[in-house]
């Protein structure tokens, strides 16, 4: 357990978190621009969640020795992982619903007015696809089903690292 606790003060562990999220972002761009798969609104929200995990890794890399920066990194990691997991689960429900016409997805992302990412960086955050369409599968699983696995791993690792850190510092 000490191993997991010590990950939170290890720069390389935070860098690995950031690089894994960046690799997923590059994969998303490959699917979008090379394989011509159009991202839907749920895909865009999941993309934002991955960027939150990437930011967690960057903040943790530069500030893992300082409690405040580590807490900020934990917040980005936890929110990104758990929110991404919930969005991926909802996306799978939309795709697997026999009444998918009842679960229409928006076309324009619902970003805050102070951060209209779809306007600032439309090449990354503009939704052009349909949430109910399954246009790619690997080993019988759709993209959002694989993202449940990815976010599940990020969430589990987040929980383990945070809880062991709290336990080691006698806060839990």
Buried (B, 14 or more C-beta within 10 A) or exposed (E): EEEBBBBBBBEEBBBBBBEBBBEBBEEBBEBBEEEEBBBBBBBBBBBBBBBBBBBBBBBBBBBBEEEEBBEBBBBBBBBBBBBBBBBBBBBBEBBEEEEBEEBEBEEEBEBEEEEBBBEEEEEBBBBBBBBBBBBEEEEEBBBBBBBBEBBBEBBEBBBBBBBBBEBBEEEE
